[in-house]
Amino acid sequence: MKLAYVDSSVWITRVEGLSTYRNTLDDTLLQLLQSGWQLCISDVVMLEVLAKPYKQNQTELISIYHKIFSHTKHLKTPTDIFTDALLIVQLEQLNALDAVHVALARHHHCQAFISTDKHLRTLKTIQSIWVKL
């Protein structure tokens, strides 16, 4: 099974964004699933996605995210990931947190990195599937 790391921007837009964006993301994610891809997340994705709902005590939204994430593969964070991320910062010219996402995807041998962020649409270290919204 092919692994696809799904960036925080996809989940936030999918759950909290405009309905037209949701439809686009639903179509993209469904296509991936039907093509045999396993959608993956990490602790970093969960941190970014859940920070605002926890801060604002949005328990229903937190529950929605946890339900969605229960259908994904959760990638563990190795202790040396930040060292790897520094190399990604240099190679890809990304900010620190985006580099951690890419480093995690690479560490776990993901074949694709799914994002809606423009600065992540062309990556050198992993195939990028950019969802244009």
C-alpha positions as CSV (number, residue, x, y, z in Angstrom):
1,M,0.0,0.0,0.0
2,K,1.3,3.5,-0.9
3,L,1.5,6.0,1.9
4,A,0.4,9.6,1.4
5,Y,1.2,12.1,4.2
6,V,-1.7,14.6,4.4
7,D,-0.6,18.0,5.6
8,S,-2.5,20.0,8.3
9,S,-3.7,22.5,5.7
10,V,-5.8,19.8,4.0
11,W,-7.5,18.7,7.2
12,I,-8.3,22.2,8.4
13,T,-9.7,23.3,5.0
14,R,-11.6,20.0,4.7
15,V,-13.3,20.4,8.1
16,E,-13.5,24.2,8.6
17,G,-13.2,25.7,5.1
18,L,-15.6,26.8,2.5
19,S,-17.9,24.1,1.1
20,T,-16.5,24.4,-2.4
21,Y,-13.0,23.7,-1.0
22,R,-14.4,20.7,1.0
23,N,-15.8,19.2,-2.2
24,T,-12.5,19.6,-4.0
25,L,-10.6,18.0,-1.1
26,D,-13.2,15.2,-0.7
27,D,-12.7,14.3,-4.3
28,T,-8.9,14.4,-4.1
29,L,-8.8,12.2,-0.9
30,L,-11.4,9.8,-2.3
31,Q,-9.4,9.4,-5.5
32,L,-6.3,8.6,-3.5
33,L,-8.1,6.0,-1.3
34,Q,-9.7,4.4,-4.3
35,S,-6.3,4.2,-6.0
36,G,-4.9,2.2,-3.0
37,W,-3.3,5.0,-1.0
38,Q,-3.2,5.0,2.8
39,L,-3.7,8.5,4.2
40,C,-1.2,9.3,7.0
41,I,-0.9,11.9,9.8
42,S,1.6,12.7,12.5
43,D,1.7,14.2,15.9
44,V,2.7,17.5,14.2
45,V,-0.5,17.4,12.1
46,M,-2.6,16.8,15.1
47,L,-0.9,19.6,17.0
48,E,-1.5,22.1,14.2
49,V,-5.0,21.0,13.5
50,L,-6.2,20.7,17.1
51,A,-4.5,23.7,18.7
52,K,-7.2,26.3,17.9
53,P,-10.1,24.0,18.8
54,Y,-8.5,23.2,22.1
55,K,-7.7,26.8,22.8
56,Q,-11.3,27.8,22.1
57,N,-12.8,24.7,23.8
58,Q,-14.6,23.6,20.7
59,T,-15.3,20.1,21.9
60,E,-17.5,19.2,18.9
61,L,-14.8,20.2,16.4
62,I,-12.2,18.2,18.4
63,S,-14.4,15.2,18.3
64,I,-14.9,15.5,14.5
65,Y,-11.1,15.7,14.0
66,H,-10.5,12.6,16.2
67,K,-13.1,10.7,14.3
68,I,-11.5,11.6,10.9
69,F,-8.0,10.8,12.2
70,S,-9.2,7.4,13.4
71,H,-9.4,6.4,9.7
72,T,-5.8,7.4,9.0
73,K,-2.4,5.8,9.7
74,H,-0.7,7.6,12.6
75,L,3.1,8.0,12.0
76,K,5.2,8.0,15.1
77,T,7.7,10.8,15.6
78,P,11.3,9.5,15.9
79,T,13.7,11.3,18.2
80,D,16.1,12.4,15.5
81,I,13.4,13.9,13.2
82,F,14.4,17.5,14.0
83,T,18.0,16.8,12.7
84,D,16.4,15.5,9.5
85,A,14.2,18.5,9.4
86,L,17.2,20.9,9.5
87,L,18.5,19.3,6.3
88,I,15.0,19.6,4.7
89,V,15.0,23.3,5.7
90,Q,18.3,23.8,3.8
91,L,17.3,21.7,0.8
92,E,13.7,22.8,0.3
93,Q,13.9,26.4,1.9
94,L,11.0,25.7,4.1
95,N,10.1,27.0,7.5
96,A,10.9,24.7,10.5
97,L,7.4,23.2,11.0
98,D,6.9,22.4,7.3
99,A,10.3,20.8,7.2
100,V,9.3,18.6,10.1
101,H,6.2,17.5,8.2
102,V,8.3,16.6,5.1
103,A,11.0,14.9,7.3
104,L,8.3,12.7,8.9
105,A,6.9,11.8,5.5
106,R,10.3,10.8,4.2
107,H,11.3,9.0,7.4
108,H,8.2,6.7,7.0
109,H,8.7,6.2,3.3
110,C,5.6,8.0,2.2
111,Q,5.4,8.2,-1.6
112,A,3.4,11.5,-1.6
113,F,2.9,14.7,0.4
114,I,-0.6,16.2,0.0
115,S,-1.1,19.9,0.8
116,T,-3.0,23.0,-0.2
117,D,-0.1,25.3,0.7
118,K,1.4,26.9,-2.4
119,H,4.9,26.8,-1.0
120,L,4.7,23.0,-0.7
121,R,3.5,22.3,-4.2
122,T,7.0,21.6,-5.6
123,L,9.2,19.6,-3.3
124,K,12.5,18.0,-4.2
125,T,12.6,15.3,-1.6
126,I,9.1,13.8,-2.0
127,Q,6.4,13.8,-4.6
128,S,4.1,16.6,-3.9
129,I,0.4,16.4,-4.7
130,W,-0.8,20.0,-4.4
131,V,-4.5,20.6,-4.2
132,K,-5.4,23.9,-5.9
133,L,-8.2,25.6,-4.2
